[in-house]
Amino acid sequence: MNQSAAAWLVLLVAALAANAPFLSQRILLVGRPDPMKSGWWRLLELLLLALLTLAVGMGLEARVGQRQPQGWEFYAAAACLFLTLAFPGFVWRYLKRHREQG
């Protein structure tokens, strides 16, 4: 896999992982469904999936070549990008008017 394909793969994984907490009613995406899942669970899932995405990116970077050391600026920018990618799921879950079930 070349560097370009690895970068696109990480972006795709990040976009899917950032929206998953807002689209799923399951606790930690694998537990029992909870119709009243709180925002705190979603934030925890978002943090865990951000760390998982970072690990996937580091693994692909190590596979393609040598891993580069990163400073705090990289992690701050990665967190902001991940939160930006989560915006469509947040809008769908909290801002869109859903039809009344019943």
N, C-alpha and C positions, 0 to 999 in steps of 0.2 A: 504494500500500500504506500503510495507516495504522500508527500506532505499535504498537498492540496486536498486529496480525498480524506485524509485524517482530520483536517481542519473542518471540512464540511460535515463529517460524521459527528464530531464533537458538537458542532452547532445544532445539528438535528437532534442529538440526544439531549442537549440542554433545552431546546424548545419543547420537546415532549415531556421531559422531567419537570420543567417549570410549570406546566399547565396541569399535570397529573393530579396534584392535590386538590385542585378546584373542580375537577371533573369526576372524581371518585368519592363515593360516600363511605368507603371502607377505611377503617382505622389503619394507618400506616400502609395503605394500599393493598394489604393482604388479610387484614383482620375481618371481623364481622361487620356487616353493613350497619351504619348508625345514621338514621335520618336526621338527627339533630347534631351532627358532627360540628364541634366548635371551631372557631377560627384559630385557637391555640394549637389544635391538632394539625391544622393546615400549615401553620407556620413551622411547626416541628418537622412535618413532612417536607416542606420546602427546603429547610436547612439540610436535612439528611440527603435529599436528592441533589442539592447543590454540591455537597461533599462527594457524593457518588459520581456526579458528572466531572468534578475536578479530578477524581481518581482515574476515571476513564481517559480524560485528556492527558494526564501524566503518563499513564500506561501506553497510550498511542505515541506520545512523544518519545518515550524510552525505546519503543519498538522501531520507530522511524530513524532515530539517531540518539545522540546524547542529550539527556535532560539538562535544561538550562536552569541555573538558580534564579529564583524570583524573589523580589522584594515585596513589601506590603502593598505597594501601588498596584501590582498585578492582581493581588487578591481582592483589593477594593474595587478595581475595575471589573473583575470577573463577577463579583457579587452584584454590582450595579447592572451588568448585562443580564445576569440571571433573573433579577427582579423585573427588568424591562421585558424579558421574554415571558414572564408570568402574567403580564398585564391582561392579555386576552382572556385567560382563564378567570382572573379576578373579576373582570367586567361581566363575564357570563354568569358567574356564581352570585355576585353581590349587587350589581348595578342593573342588570337586565330584568325587565318585568316578565316573570313566568306566569303562564296561565294558571288559574286556580284549579287545583286537583279536586275532583269530587263530583 
